[in-house]
């Protein structure tokens, strides 16, 4: 059982795969990648001329020290800052205290347009060089961008590639690992009326040669205690869209069925949960499905993962 929950037991029955296939900027990311240092940066102009750190410093906001993107603002004395910081300084230049006004530094914007910049993940394998204004978009979709740990039970800051995270989930979070594209879980909770704090469980499945995270949650939706089950794909968004899954809960001929597309772990666990993108069961109905005297949760969830055409 994973830490953080109060479930009394968990029974897992994994069946073989239905087919045998083989296929493939956050705060925590900075822990797994080397930050861009000023001394490491060299811009490359469209004519192949490398600039020195002087250009780097011109494009660095004097307040937040991040790179500036249009609109780049300046005060009448020529001190520049990014648009986000301009909104925070209440129209007063932080360098000379002169009124900022609404002056655009068009010359600096033009200089930036002519430059190219290496990906910040170059130290872990990316060799791409992007136009300055496309740098952020490239890094957001870079295949070398590390993934965040998908475990929901703690503020885990571990990042890495998929094999690294799978080993981390197994060794550090004691997550159950199973092979197969079908599953049959029974979630048991001795006192389901204790739902003041969220509880969670996580299982990782190896299916079609890829890894999937099955989440089971207990939390309050408004004032109503609910249980939610959903699947996440350990890979990028476009790859996740190649798969579908279904979930089923019920008893005595009554069923709740959910079918969807697994969300990539690029989306945070909280984002997926708060979007309600999964099978949601109110506590009273979950207890009805559990049978008996309805005082103990014994909820069986079955499901299947398949490749989309």
Secondary structure, 3 states (H helix, E strand, C coil): CCCCCCCCEEEEEEECCCCCCCCCCCCHHHHCCCCCCHHHCCCEECCCCECCHHHHHHCECCCCCCECCCCCEECCCCCEECHHHHHHCCCECCCCCCECCCEECHHHHHHHHCEEEECCCHHHCCCCEEEHHHHHHHHHHCCCCCEECCCCCCCCCCEECHHHHHHHHHHCCCCEEEECCEEEEEEEECCCCCCCCCEEEEEEEEECCEEEEEEEEEEEECCEEEEEEEEEECCCHHHHCCEEEEEEEEECCEEEEEEECCEECCCCHHHHHHCCCCEEEEHHHHHHHHCCCCCCEEEEEEEEEEECC
